[in-house]
Structures are given as structure tokens and as C-alpha cells.
Amino acid sequence: MPLHPCLYFTGSAEEALEHYRNALGGNVQIARYKDAPPGQPVDPTWNDKVMYGSLTSPLGEVACMDAPPGRAGNPGNNFAISVETDSESQAGAAFAKLSEGGEVTMPMEKTFFAEKFGMLHDKFGITWMISYRVSQG
């Protein structure tokens, strides 16, 4: 169950990913808001912003996204810890335990990118994203 940070930006996620790639090496992958399936609520001015991007480097992985207004936070609290679990039950258990005494910001549910995905702030104020994706292999 790998853990990796996901950094939130207000429009500079792609620039940040390139900066980190130049510093750490590796490969960048980007999905843009315009790539969301039909029916997803996307502000047209956000079409070219980064819905989810990742840098996979020899030193590890970091994810970045351009978060909608009000969700990006401020420098220093503009991140979440992302957890990809090995099973749906593992995702549910981790989500339930991490959310105890905290605040669920997105309940665990099926999305277009994961069988189960949810977000929460734990009782210490740390943001977590928990997901289970079916293996494509």
C-alpha cells in the first residue's frame, strides 16, 4: 500500500511537475480536466488545468493537481497523503479508521478513475485520499 504526497495548486501544477522533474529526474504524466468523462461538472476555464498529474522519479512519486477555488489551501497546507490500497475492503477499513474524529470531505464511492475513492481530513487536520483501483494487468 504505497503512500505518496499529492500537492494542490491553483493553476501552476504543470509548472511544479516540470520543476520537480528537472530536479529529481523521471517521467511526468498529466490528465487534464477536459479529459474527464462527459457529464462531469467541469468549468470550461479549467479545461487545460491539471486534474491529476504525477512524477515518477528514481527517488519516489509525487502527485500534483490544480484544485478548484477554495480547495487548494495555502502554501504549507496544500497537500494530501494519497493511499492506493490492494482491495476494496482495505480501502474501506483505512478510510473508516482515518476518518474517526475527523471530517469526510468526499465519501468513499465509485468514480470514473477508481472503484472506490474518498477524501477526508483526519482528527489532526491532515488531508487523506484513499483509493482502490482495479488492476489493468
Phi and psi in radians as a Rosetta constraint file:
Dihedral C 1 N 2 CA 2 C 2 CIRCULARHARMONIC -1.246 0.35
Dihedral N 2 CA 2 C 2 N 3 CIRCULARHARMONIC 2.478 0.35
Dihedral C 2 N 3 CA 3 C 3 CIRCULARHARMONIC -1.897 0.35
Dihedral N 3 CA 3 C 3 N 4 CIRCULARHARMONIC 2.420 0.35
Dihedral C 3 N 4 CA 4 C 4 CIRCULARHARMONIC -2.675 0.35
Dihedral N 4 CA 4 C 4 N 5 CIRCULARHARMONIC 2.626 0.35
Dihedral C 4 N 5 CA 5 C 5 CIRCULARHARMONIC -1.309 0.35
Dihedral N 5 CA 5 C 5 N 6 CIRCULARHARMONIC 2.621 0.35
Dihedral C 5 N 6 CA 6 C 6 CIRCULARHARMONIC -2.188 0.35
Dihedral N 6 CA 6 C 6 N 7 CIRCULARHARMONIC 2.051 0.35
Dihedral C 6 N 7 CA 7 C 7 CIRCULARHARMONIC -1.679 0.35
Dihedral N 7 CA 7 C 7 N 8 CIRCULARHARMONIC 2.364 0.35
Dihedral C 7 N 8 CA 8 C 8 CIRCULARHARMONIC -1.760 0.35
Dihedral N 8 CA 8 C 8 N 9 CIRCULARHARMONIC 2.345 0.35
Dihedral C 8 N 9 CA 9 C 9 CIRCULARHARMONIC -2.252 0.35
Dihedral N 9 CA 9 C 9 N 10 CIRCULARHARMONIC 2.947 0.35
Dihedral C 9 N 10 CA 10 C 10 CIRCULARHARMONIC -1.893 0.35
Dihedral N 10 CA 10 C 10 N 11 CIRCULARHARMONIC 0.437 0.35
Dihedral C 10 N 11 CA 11 C 11 CIRCULARHARMONIC 2.437 0.35
Dihedral N 11 CA 11 C 11 N 12 CIRCULARHARMONIC -0.044 0.35
Dihedral C 11 N 12 CA 12 C 12 CIRCULARHARMONIC -2.009 0.35
Dihedral N 12 CA 12 C 12 N 13 CIRCULARHARMONIC 0.378 0.35
Dihedral C 12 N 13 CA 13 C 13 CIRCULARHARMONIC -1.081 0.35
Dihedral N 13 CA 13 C 13 N 14 CIRCULARHARMONIC -0.731 0.35
Dihedral C 13 N 14 CA 14 C 14 CIRCULARHARMONIC -1.126 0.35
Dihedral N 14 CA 14 C 14 N 15 CIRCULARHARMONIC -0.746 0.35
Dihedral C 14 N 15 CA 15 C 15 CIRCULARHARMONIC -1.077 0.35
Dihedral N 15 CA 15 C 15 N 16 CIRCULARHARMONIC -0.727 0.35
Dihedral C 15 N 16 CA 16 C 16 CIRCULARHARMONIC -1.119 0.35
Dihedral N 16 CA 16 C 16 N 17 CIRCULARHARMONIC -0.777 0.35
Dihedral C 16 N 17 CA 17 C 17 CIRCULARHARMONIC -1.045 0.35
Dihedral N 17 CA 17 C 17 N 18 CIRCULARHARMONIC -0.735 0.35
Dihedral C 17 N 18 CA 18 C 18 CIRCULARHARMONIC -1.146 0.35
Dihedral N 18 CA 18 C 18 N 19 CIRCULARHARMONIC -0.701 0.35
Dihedral C 18 N 19 CA 19 C 19 CIRCULARHARMONIC -1.059 0.35
Dihedral N 19 CA 19 C 19 N 20 CIRCULARHARMONIC -0.816 0.35
Dihedral C 19 N 20 CA 20 C 20 CIRCULARHARMONIC -1.165 0.35
Dihedral N 20 CA 20 C 20 N 21 CIRCULARHARMONIC -0.649 0.35
Dihedral C 20 N 21 CA 21 C 21 CIRCULARHARMONIC -1.094 0.35
Dihedral N 21 CA 21 C 21 N 22 CIRCULARHARMONIC -0.761 0.35
Dihedral C 21 N 22 CA 22 C 22 CIRCULARHARMONIC -1.092 0.35
Dihedral N 22 CA 22 C 22 N 23 CIRCULARHARMONIC -0.594 0.35
Dihedral C 22 N 23 CA 23 C 23 CIRCULARHARMONIC -1.419 0.35
Dihedral N 23 CA 23 C 23 N 24 CIRCULARHARMONIC -0.648 0.35
Dihedral C 23 N 24 CA 24 C 24 CIRCULARHARMONIC -1.947 0.35
Dihedral N 24 CA 24 C 24 N 25 CIRCULARHARMONIC -0.205 0.35
Dihedral C 24 N 25 CA 25 C 25 CIRCULARHARMONIC 1.381 0.35
Dihedral N 25 CA 25 C 25 N 26 CIRCULARHARMONIC 3.041 0.35
Dihedral C 25 N 26 CA 26 C 26 CIRCULARHARMONIC 1.900 0.35
Dihedral N 26 CA 26 C 26 N 27 CIRCULARHARMONIC -2.886 0.35
Dihedral C 26 N 27 CA 27 C 27 CIRCULARHARMONIC -2.143 0.35
Dihedral N 27 CA 27 C 27 N 28 CIRCULARHARMONIC 2.472 0.35
Dihedral C 27 N 28 CA 28 C 28 CIRCULARHARMONIC -1.893 0.35
Dihedral N 28 CA 28 C 28 N 29 CIRCULARHARMONIC 2.377 0.35
Dihedral C 28 N 29 CA 29 C 29 CIRCULARHARMONIC -2.178 0.35
Dihedral N 29 CA 29 C 29 N 30 CIRCULARHARMONIC 2.415 0.35
Dihedral C 29 N 30 CA 30 C 30 CIRCULARHARMONIC -2.334 0.35
Dihedral N 30 CA 30 C 30 N 31 CIRCULARHARMONIC 2.334 0.35
Dihedral C 30 N 31 CA 31 C 31 CIRCULARHARMONIC -1.987 0.35
Dihedral N 31 CA 31 C 31 N 32 CIRCULARHARMONIC 2.269 0.35
Dihedral C 31 N 32 CA 32 C 32 CIRCULARHARMONIC -1.737 0.35
Dihedral N 32 CA 32 C 32 N 33 CIRCULARHARMONIC 2.781 0.35
Dihedral C 32 N 33 CA 33 C 33 CIRCULARHARMONIC -0.988 0.35
Dihedral N 33 CA 33 C 33 N 34 CIRCULARHARMONIC -0.607 0.35
Dihedral C 33 N 34 CA 34 C 34 CIRCULARHARMONIC -1.156 0.35
Dihedral N 34 CA 34 C 34 N 35 CIRCULARHARMONIC -0.258 0.35
Dihedral C 34 N 35 CA 35 C 35 CIRCULARHARMONIC -1.488 0.35
Dihedral N 35 CA 35 C 35 N 36 CIRCULARHARMONIC -0.062 0.35
Dihedral C 35 N 36 CA 36 C 36 CIRCULARHARMONIC -1.141 0.35
Dihedral N 36 CA 36 C 36 N 37 CIRCULARHARMONIC 2.592 0.35
Dihedral C 36 N 37 CA 37 C 37 CIRCULARHARMONIC -1.084 0.35
Dihedral N 37 CA 37 C 37 N 38 CIRCULARHARMONIC 2.742 0.35
Dihedral C 37 N 38 CA 38 C 38 CIRCULARHARMONIC -0.962 0.35
Dihedral N 38 CA 38 C 38 N 39 CIRCULARHARMONIC 2.546 0.35
Dihedral C 38 N 39 CA 39 C 39 CIRCULARHARMONIC 1.628 0.35
Dihedral N 39 CA 39 C 39 N 40 CIRCULARHARMONIC -0.167 0.35
Dihedral C 39 N 40 CA 40 C 40 CIRCULARHARMONIC -1.417 0.35
Dihedral N 40 CA 40 C 40 N 41 CIRCULARHARMONIC 2.383 0.35
Dihedral C 40 N 41 CA 41 C 41 CIRCULARHARMONIC -1.293 0.35
Dihedral N 41 CA 41 C 41 N 42 CIRCULARHARMONIC 1.794 0.35
Dihedral C 41 N 42 CA 42 C 42 CIRCULARHARMONIC -2.194 0.35
Dihedral N 42 CA 42 C 42 N 43 CIRCULARHARMONIC 2.150 0.35
Dihedral C 42 N 43 CA 43 C 43 CIRCULARHARMONIC -1.169 0.35
Dihedral N 43 CA 43 C 43 N 44 CIRCULARHARMONIC 2.175 0.35
Dihedral C 43 N 44 CA 44 C 44 CIRCULARHARMONIC -0.955 0.35
Dihedral N 44 CA 44 C 44 N 45 CIRCULARHARMONIC -0.479 0.35
Dihedral C 44 N 45 CA 45 C 45 CIRCULARHARMONIC -1.249 0.35
Dihedral N 45 CA 45 C 45 N 46 CIRCULARHARMONIC -0.186 0.35
Dihedral C 45 N 46 CA 46 C 46 CIRCULARHARMONIC -1.754 0.35
Dihedral N 46 CA 46 C 46 N 47 CIRCULARHARMONIC 0.035 0.35
Dihedral C 46 N 47 CA 47 C 47 CIRCULARHARMONIC -0.878 0.35
Dihedral N 47 CA 47 C 47 N 48 CIRCULARHARMONIC -0.748 0.35
Dihedral C 47 N 48 CA 48 C 48 CIRCULARHARMONIC -1.624 0.35
Dihedral N 48 CA 48 C 48 N 49 CIRCULARHARMONIC 0.010 0.35
Dihedral C 48 N 49 CA 49 C 49 CIRCULARHARMONIC -1.360 0.35
Dihedral N 49 CA 49 C 49 N 50 CIRCULARHARMONIC 2.849 0.35
Dihedral C 49 N 50 CA 50 C 50 CIRCULARHARMONIC -1.452 0.35
Dihedral N 50 CA 50 C 50 N 51 CIRCULARHARMONIC 1.973 0.35
Dihedral C 50 N 51 CA 51 C 51 CIRCULARHARMONIC -1.306 0.35
Dihedral N 51 CA 51 C 51 N 52 CIRCULARHARMONIC -0.713 0.35
Dihedral C 51 N 52 CA 52 C 52 CIRCULARHARMONIC -2.791 0.35
Dihedral N 52 CA 52 C 52 N 53 CIRCULARHARMONIC 2.240 0.35
Dihedral C 52 N 53 CA 53 C 53 CIRCULARHARMONIC -2.361 0.35
Dihedral N 53 CA 53 C 53 N 54 CIRCULARHARMONIC 2.663 0.35
Dihedral C 53 N 54 CA 54 C 54 CIRCULARHARMONIC -2.473 0.35
Dihedral N 54 CA 54 C 54 N 55 CIRCULARHARMONIC 2.588 0.35
Dihedral C 54 N 55 CA 55 C 55 CIRCULARHARMONIC -1.979 0.35
Dihedral N 55 CA 55 C 55 N 56 CIRCULARHARMONIC 2.096 0.35
Dihedral C 55 N 56 CA 56 C 56 CIRCULARHARMONIC -1.859 0.35
Dihedral N 56 CA 56 C 56 N 57 CIRCULARHARMONIC 1.921 0.35
Dihedral C 56 N 57 CA 57 C 57 CIRCULARHARMONIC -2.054 0.35
Dihedral N 57 CA 57 C 57 N 58 CIRCULARHARMONIC 2.941 0.35
Dihedral C 57 N 58 CA 58 C 58 CIRCULARHARMONIC -1.058 0.35
Dihedral N 58 CA 58 C 58 N 59 CIRCULARHARMONIC -0.299 0.35
Dihedral C 58 N 59 CA 59 C 59 CIRCULARHARMONIC -1.699 0.35
Dihedral N 59 CA 59 C 59 N 60 CIRCULARHARMONIC -0.128 0.35
Dihedral C 59 N 60 CA 60 C 60 CIRCULARHARMONIC 2.441 0.35
Dihedral N 60 CA 60 C 60 N 61 CIRCULARHARMONIC -2.938 0.35
Dihedral C 60 N 61 CA 61 C 61 CIRCULARHARMONIC -2.146 0.35
Dihedral N 61 CA 61 C 61 N 62 CIRCULARHARMONIC 2.478 0.35
Dihedral C 61 N 62 CA 62 C 62 CIRCULARHARMONIC -2.376 0.35
Dihedral N 62 CA 62 C 62 N 63 CIRCULARHARMONIC 2.432 0.35
Dihedral C 62 N 63 CA 63 C 63 CIRCULARHARMONIC -1.935 0.35
Dihedral N 63 CA 63 C 63 N 64 CIRCULARHARMONIC 2.670 0.35
Dihedral C 63 N 64 CA 64 C 64 CIRCULARHARMONIC -2.456 0.35
Dihedral N 64 CA 64 C 64 N 65 CIRCULARHARMONIC 2.641 0.35
Dihedral C 64 N 65 CA 65 C 65 CIRCULARHARMONIC -2.638 0.35
Dihedral N 65 CA 65 C 65 N 66 CIRCULARHARMONIC 2.671 0.35
Dihedral C 65 N 66 CA 66 C 66 CIRCULARHARMONIC -1.569 0.35
Dihedral N 66 CA 66 C 66 N 67 CIRCULARHARMONIC 1.943 0.35
Dihedral C 66 N 67 CA 67 C 67 CIRCULARHARMONIC -1.534 0.35
Dihedral N 67 CA 67 C 67 N 68 CIRCULARHARMONIC 2.502 0.35
Dihedral C 67 N 68 CA 68 C 68 CIRCULARHARMONIC -1.028 0.35
Dihedral N 68 CA 68 C 68 N 69 CIRCULARHARMONIC 2.743 0.35
Dihedral C 68 N 69 CA 69 C 69 CIRCULARHARMONIC -0.871 0.35
Dihedral N 69 CA 69 C 69 N 70 CIRCULARHARMONIC 2.389 0.35
Dihedral C 69 N 70 CA 70 C 70 CIRCULARHARMONIC 1.527 0.35
Dihedral N 70 CA 70 C 70 N 71 CIRCULARHARMONIC -0.191 0.35
Dihedral C 70 N 71 CA 71 C 71 CIRCULARHARMONIC -1.952 0.35
Dihedral N 71 CA 71 C 71 N 72 CIRCULARHARMONIC -0.146 0.35
Dihedral C 71 N 72 CA 72 C 72 CIRCULARHARMONIC -1.376 0.35
Dihedral N 72 CA 72 C 72 N 73 CIRCULARHARMONIC -0.421 0.35
Dihedral C 72 N 73 CA 73 C 73 CIRCULARHARMONIC 1.331 0.35
Dihedral N 73 CA 73 C 73 N 74 CIRCULARHARMONIC -2.914 0.35
Dihedral C 73 N 74 CA 74 C 74 CIRCULARHARMONIC -2.100 0.35
Dihedral N 74 CA 74 C 74 N 75 CIRCULARHARMONIC 2.740 0.35
Dihedral C 74 N 75 CA 75 C 75 CIRCULARHARMONIC -0.868 0.35
Dihedral N 75 CA 75 C 75 N 76 CIRCULARHARMONIC 2.206 0.35
Dihedral C 75 N 76 CA 76 C 76 CIRCULARHARMONIC 1.912 0.35
Dihedral N 76 CA 76 C 76 N 77 CIRCULARHARMONIC -0.519 0.35
Dihedral C 76 N 77 CA 77 C 77 CIRCULARHARMONIC -2.250 0.35
Dihedral N 77 CA 77 C 77 N 78 CIRCULARHARMONIC 0.483 0.35
Dihedral C 77 N 78 CA 78 C 78 CIRCULARHARMONIC -1.805 0.35
Dihedral N 78 CA 78 C 78 N 79 CIRCULARHARMONIC 0.928 0.35
Dihedral C 78 N 79 CA 79 C 79 CIRCULARHARMONIC -2.614 0.35
Dihedral N 79 CA 79 C 79 N 80 CIRCULARHARMONIC 2.866 0.35
Dihedral C 79 N 80 CA 80 C 80 CIRCULARHARMONIC -2.438 0.35
Dihedral N 80 CA 80 C 80 N 81 CIRCULARHARMONIC 2.742 0.35
Dihedral C 80 N 81 CA 81 C 81 CIRCULARHARMONIC -1.712 0.35
Dihedral N 81 CA 81 C 81 N 82 CIRCULARHARMONIC 2.160 0.35
Dihedral C 81 N 82 CA 82 C 82 CIRCULARHARMONIC -1.728 0.35
Dihedral N 82 CA 82 C 82 N 83 CIRCULARHARMONIC 2.348 0.35
Dihedral C 82 N 83 CA 83 C 83 CIRCULARHARMONIC -2.186 0.35
Dihedral N 83 CA 83 C 83 N 84 CIRCULARHARMONIC 2.142 0.35
Dihedral C 83 N 84 CA 84 C 84 CIRCULARHARMONIC -1.834 0.35
Dihedral N 84 CA 84 C 84 N 85 CIRCULARHARMONIC 2.037 0.35
Dihedral C 84 N 85 CA 85 C 85 CIRCULARHARMONIC -1.602 0.35
Dihedral N 85 CA 85 C 85 N 86 CIRCULARHARMONIC 2.938 0.35
Dihedral C 85 N 86 CA 86 C 86 CIRCULARHARMONIC -1.586 0.35
Dihedral N 86 CA 86 C 86 N 87 CIRCULARHARMONIC -0.200 0.35
Dihedral C 86 N 87 CA 87 C 87 CIRCULARHARMONIC -2.679 0.35
Dihedral N 87 CA 87 C 87 N 88 CIRCULARHARMONIC 2.823 0.35
Dihedral C 87 N 88 CA 88 C 88 CIRCULARHARMONIC -1.128 0.35
Dihedral N 88 CA 88 C 88 N 89 CIRCULARHARMONIC -0.677 0.35
Dihedral C 88 N 89 CA 89 C 89 CIRCULARHARMONIC -1.186 0.35
Dihedral N 89 CA 89 C 89 N 90 CIRCULARHARMONIC -0.644 0.35
Dihedral C 89 N 90 CA 90 C 90 CIRCULARHARMONIC -1.128 0.35
Dihedral N 90 CA 90 C 90 N 91 CIRCULARHARMONIC -0.704 0.35
Dihedral C 90 N 91 CA 91 C 91 CIRCULARHARMONIC -1.091 0.35
Dihedral N 91 CA 91 C 91 N 92 CIRCULARHARMONIC -0.811 0.35
Dihedral C 91 N 92 CA 92 C 92 CIRCULARHARMONIC -1.097 0.35
Dihedral N 92 CA 92 C 92 N 93 CIRCULARHARMONIC -0.729 0.35
Dihedral C 92 N 93 CA 93 C 93 CIRCULARHARMONIC -1.170 0.35
Dihedral N 93 CA 93 C 93 N 94 CIRCULARHARMONIC -0.778 0.35
Dihedral C 93 N 94 CA 94 C 94 CIRCULARHARMONIC -1.105 0.35
Dihedral N 94 CA 94 C 94 N 95 CIRCULARHARMONIC -0.750 0.35
Dihedral C 94 N 95 CA 95 C 95 CIRCULARHARMONIC -1.081 0.35
Dihedral N 95 CA 95 C 95 N 96 CIRCULARHARMONIC -0.811 0.35
Dihedral C 95 N 96 CA 96 C 96 CIRCULARHARMONIC -1.074 0.35
Dihedral N 96 CA 96 C 96 N 97 CIRCULARHARMONIC -0.776 0.35
Dihedral C 96 N 97 CA 97 C 97 CIRCULARHARMONIC -1.230 0.35
Dihedral N 97 CA 97 C 97 N 98 CIRCULARHARMONIC -0.726 0.35
Dihedral C 97 N 98 CA 98 C 98 CIRCULARHARMONIC -1.186 0.35
Dihedral N 98 CA 98 C 98 N 99 CIRCULARHARMONIC -0.523 0.35
Dihedral C 98 N 99 CA 99 C 99 CIRCULARHARMONIC -1.444 0.35
Dihedral N 99 CA 99 C 99 N 100 CIRCULARHARMONIC -0.179 0.35
Dihedral C 99 N 100 CA 100 C 100 CIRCULARHARMONIC -1.021 0.35
Dihedral N 100 CA 100 C 100 N 101 CIRCULARHARMONIC 2.108 0.35
Dihedral C 100 N 101 CA 101 C 101 CIRCULARHARMONIC 1.368 0.35
Dihedral N 101 CA 101 C 101 N 102 CIRCULARHARMONIC 0.052 0.35
Dihedral C 101 N 102 CA 102 C 102 CIRCULARHARMONIC -1.967 0.35
Dihedral N 102 CA 102 C 102 N 103 CIRCULARHARMONIC -2.650 0.35
Dihedral C 102 N 103 CA 103 C 103 CIRCULARHARMONIC -2.365 0.35
Dihedral N 103 CA 103 C 103 N 104 CIRCULARHARMONIC 2.130 0.35
Dihedral C 103 N 104 CA 104 C 104 CIRCULARHARMONIC -1.368 0.35
Dihedral N 104 CA 104 C 104 N 105 CIRCULARHARMONIC 2.165 0.35
Dihedral C 104 N 105 CA 105 C 105 CIRCULARHARMONIC -1.768 0.35
Dihedral N 105 CA 105 C 105 N 106 CIRCULARHARMONIC -0.372 0.35
Dihedral C 105 N 106 CA 106 C 106 CIRCULARHARMONIC -2.612 0.35
Dihedral N 106 CA 106 C 106 N 107 CIRCULARHARMONIC 1.972 0.35
Dihedral C 106 N 107 CA 107 C 107 CIRCULARHARMONIC -1.068 0.35
Dihedral N 107 CA 107 C 107 N 108 CIRCULARHARMONIC 2.715 0.35
Dihedral C 107 N 108 CA 108 C 108 CIRCULARHARMONIC -1.085 0.35
Dihedral N 108 CA 108 C 108 N 109 CIRCULARHARMONIC 2.170 0.35
Dihedral C 108 N 109 CA 109 C 109 CIRCULARHARMONIC -2.751 0.35
Dihedral N 109 CA 109 C 109 N 110 CIRCULARHARMONIC 2.893 0.35
Dihedral C 109 N 110 CA 110 C 110 CIRCULARHARMONIC -1.276 0.35
Dihedral N 110 CA 110 C 110 N 111 CIRCULARHARMONIC 2.402 0.35
Dihedral C 110 N 111 CA 111 C 111 CIRCULARHARMONIC -2.232 0.35
Dihedral N 111 CA 111 C 111 N 112 CIRCULARHARMONIC 3.102 0.35
Dihedral C 111 N 112 CA 112 C 112 CIRCULARHARMONIC -1.265 0.35
Dihedral N 112 CA 112 C 112 N 113 CIRCULARHARMONIC -0.234 0.35
Dihedral C 112 N 113 CA 113 C 113 CIRCULARHARMONIC -1.988 0.35
Dihedral N 113 CA 113 C 113 N 114 CIRCULARHARMONIC -0.074 0.35
Dihedral C 113 N 114 CA 114 C 114 CIRCULARHARMONIC -2.719 0.35
Dihedral N 114 CA 114 C 114 N 115 CIRCULARHARMONIC 2.620 0.35
Dihedral C 114 N 115 CA 115 C 115 CIRCULARHARMONIC -1.128 0.35
Dihedral N 115 CA 115 C 115 N 116 CIRCULARHARMONIC -0.675 0.35
Dihedral C 115 N 116 CA 116 C 116 CIRCULARHARMONIC -2.471 0.35
Dihedral N 116 CA 116 C 116 N 117 CIRCULARHARMONIC 2.377 0.35
Dihedral C 116 N 117 CA 117 C 117 CIRCULARHARMONIC -2.643 0.35
Dihedral N 117 CA 117 C 117 N 118 CIRCULARHARMONIC 2.411 0.35
Dihedral C 117 N 118 CA 118 C 118 CIRCULARHARMONIC -2.671 0.35
Dihedral N 118 CA 118 C 118 N 119 CIRCULARHARMONIC 2.763 0.35
Dihedral C 118 N 119 CA 119 C 119 CIRCULARHARMONIC -2.269 0.35
Dihedral N 119 CA 119 C 119 N 120 CIRCULARHARMONIC 2.599 0.35
Dihedral C 119 N 120 CA 120 C 120 CIRCULARHARMONIC -2.749 0.35
Dihedral N 120 CA 120 C 120 N 121 CIRCULARHARMONIC 2.803 0.35
Dihedral C 120 N 121 CA 121 C 121 CIRCULARHARMONIC -1.881 0.35
Dihedral N 121 CA 121 C 121 N 122 CIRCULARHARMONIC 2.181 0.35
Dihedral C 121 N 122 CA 122 C 122 CIRCULARHARMONIC -1.343 0.35
Dihedral N 122 CA 122 C 122 N 123 CIRCULARHARMONIC 3.123 0.35
Dihedral C 122 N 123 CA 123 C 123 CIRCULARHARMONIC -1.167 0.35
Dihedral N 123 CA 123 C 123 N 124 CIRCULARHARMONIC -0.148 0.35
Dihedral C 123 N 124 CA 124 C 124 CIRCULARHARMONIC -1.752 0.35
Dihedral N 124 CA 124 C 124 N 125 CIRCULARHARMONIC -0.007 0.35
Dihedral C 124 N 125 CA 125 C 125 CIRCULARHARMONIC 1.569 0.35
Dihedral N 125 CA 125 C 125 N 126 CIRCULARHARMONIC 0.087 0.35
Dihedral C 125 N 126 CA 126 C 126 CIRCULARHARMONIC -1.456 0.35
Dihedral N 126 CA 126 C 126 N 127 CIRCULARHARMONIC 2.374 0.35
Dihedral C 126 N 127 CA 127 C 127 CIRCULARHARMONIC -1.563 0.35
Dihedral N 127 CA 127 C 127 N 128 CIRCULARHARMONIC 2.328 0.35
Dihedral C 127 N 128 CA 128 C 128 CIRCULARHARMONIC -2.167 0.35
Dihedral N 128 CA 128 C 128 N 129 CIRCULARHARMONIC 2.513 0.35
Dihedral C 128 N 129 CA 129 C 129 CIRCULARHARMONIC -2.135 0.35
Dihedral N 129 CA 129 C 129 N 130 CIRCULARHARMONIC 2.094 0.35
Dihedral C 129 N 130 CA 130 C 130 CIRCULARHARMONIC -1.957 0.35
Dihedral N 130 CA 130 C 130 N 131 CIRCULARHARMONIC 2.288 0.35
Dihedral C 130 N 131 CA 131 C 131 CIRCULARHARMONIC -2.486 0.35
Dihedral N 131 CA 131 C 131 N 132 CIRCULARHARMONIC 2.680 0.35
Dihedral C 131 N 132 CA 132 C 132 CIRCULARHARMONIC -2.283 0.35
Dihedral N 132 CA 132 C 132 N 133 CIRCULARHARMONIC 2.107 0.35
Dihedral C 132 N 133 CA 133 C 133 CIRCULARHARMONIC -2.029 0.35
Dihedral N 133 CA 133 C 133 N 134 CIRCULARHARMONIC 2.358 0.35
Dihedral C 133 N 134 CA 134 C 134 CIRCULARHARMONIC -1.234 0.35
Dihedral N 134 CA 134 C 134 N 135 CIRCULARHARMONIC 2.329 0.35
Dihedral C 134 N 135 CA 135 C 135 CIRCULARHARMONIC -1.085 0.35
Dihedral N 135 CA 135 C 135 N 136 CIRCULARHARMONIC 2.383 0.35
Dihedral C 135 N 136 CA 136 C 136 CIRCULARHARMONIC -1.679 0.35
Dihedral N 136 CA 136 C 136 N 137 CIRCULARHARMONIC 0.254 0.35
